[in-house]
Amino acid sequence: MAKRKVVWTISAEIQLQSTLDFFINRNKSVNYSRKLYKNFLKVLKTAEKNPEIGIKTKIENVRGLIIDDYILFYEISETMILVLKIWDSRQNPEKLDIVK
């Protein structure tokens, strides 16, 4: 089987940038944002090789990876890992919606 490619949805990219910007502004430093971003990439690299590693959700082929205080939701297909959402798990879970 060919290696899957990680692809981010536009909304996931916006959520990522918003999260990283928040910590840059709050901490007046890029250090934590860099660390968090590297953690996201590291875990996604593992998911490329082992796509079933994430926690199952109620939606078929959608799984979640826990990274620090975040859950990164992704969809598995034959050719890619599609990142759908970055969710801050400290939020009310009733607000969670996973859309593409």
ChimeraX attribute file (.defattr): number of C-alpha atoms within 10 A of each C-alpha:
attribute: neighborCount
match mode: 1-to-1
recipient: residues
	/A:1	5
	/A:2	8
	/A:3	12
	/A:4	19
	/A:5	17
	/A:6	18
	/A:7	15
	/A:8	18
	/A:9	15
	/A:10	13
	/A:11	15
	/A:12	22
	/A:13	16
	/A:14	14
	/A:15	17
	/A:16	21
	/A:17	13
	/A:18	12
	/A:19	17
	/A:20	18
	/A:21	15
	/A:22	13
	/A:23	17
	/A:24	16
	/A:25	10
	/A:26	9
	/A:27	12
	/A:28	10
	/A:29	12
	/A:30	14
	/A:31	11
	/A:32	14
	/A:33	19
	/A:34	14
	/A:35	11
	/A:36	19
	/A:37	14
	/A:38	12
	/A:39	14
	/A:40	20
	/A:41	12
	/A:42	12
	/A:43	16
	/A:44	21
	/A:45	16
	/A:46	11
	/A:47	20
	/A:48	18
	/A:49	13
	/A:50	12
	/A:51	19
	/A:52	14
	/A:53	14
	/A:54	19
	/A:55	12
	/A:56	14
	/A:57	11
	/A:58	7
	/A:59	9
	/A:60	9
	/A:61	14
	/A:62	21
	/A:63	22
	/A:64	22
	/A:65	19
	/A:66	17
	/A:67	17
	/A:68	11
	/A:69	11
	/A:70	18
	/A:71	19
	/A:72	22
	/A:73	24
	/A:74	29
	/A:75	20
	/A:76	19
	/A:77	13
	/A:78	10
	/A:79	13
	/A:80	18
	/A:81	24
	/A:82	20
	/A:83	24
	/A:84	24
	/A:85	27
	/A:86	24
	/A:87	23
	/A:88	18
	/A:89	15
	/A:90	8
	/A:91	11
	/A:92	8
	/A:93	10
	/A:94	6
	/A:95	7
	/A:96	12
	/A:97	9
	/A:98	13
	/A:99	10
	/A:100	14
